[in-house]
Amino acid sequence: MHHTLEVNTTSRKMALKFLENYSLEQLNKIPEGFSNNLIWNIGHILVTQQLLVYKLSGLPMMVSDDMVEKFKKGSKPEQEITQTEVEEIKSLLFVTIEKTNEDLKNNVFKEYQEYPTSTGFVLKNAEGAMAFNNFHEGLHLGIMMSLRKLV
């Protein structure tokens, strides 16, 4: 599991670079032909990890219900994200992974509600959810790399 979390930390470092190197206007811009923007993708990977690992384990998440609504699967940017919201996302990028690592070490993930992903892969436990999460974050980082050229 150590390598899975290491990969996830690397993914989050890449996401952080977008937050540090793009203006609020660029983060919020939805280029023609796209249905979302850079900040939605970053919020989405954060929320998805919490939903897949914590919510499906019946444990409290570190993200608010409001954040889940804005960034969950099937959502799209309805309004521009503020700098305060960007800072909140930024502050959660790594503490969520650190908490997951701690919780895995402490064996807090006892139950899990199986979840069939849209790719057809069925998640059966928190460890599998973290492995799948890395795949998911990689997809969104690829989208973000396309978006960055257009903002």
Secondary structure, 3 states (H helix, E strand, C coil): CHHHHHHHHHHHHHHHHHHHHCCHHHHHCCCCCCCCCHHHHHHHHHHHHHHHHCHHHCCCCCCCHHHHHHHCCCCCCCCCCCHHHHHHHHHHHHHHHHHHHHHHHCCCCCCCCCEECCCCCEECCHHHHHHHHHHHHHHHHHHHHHHHCCC
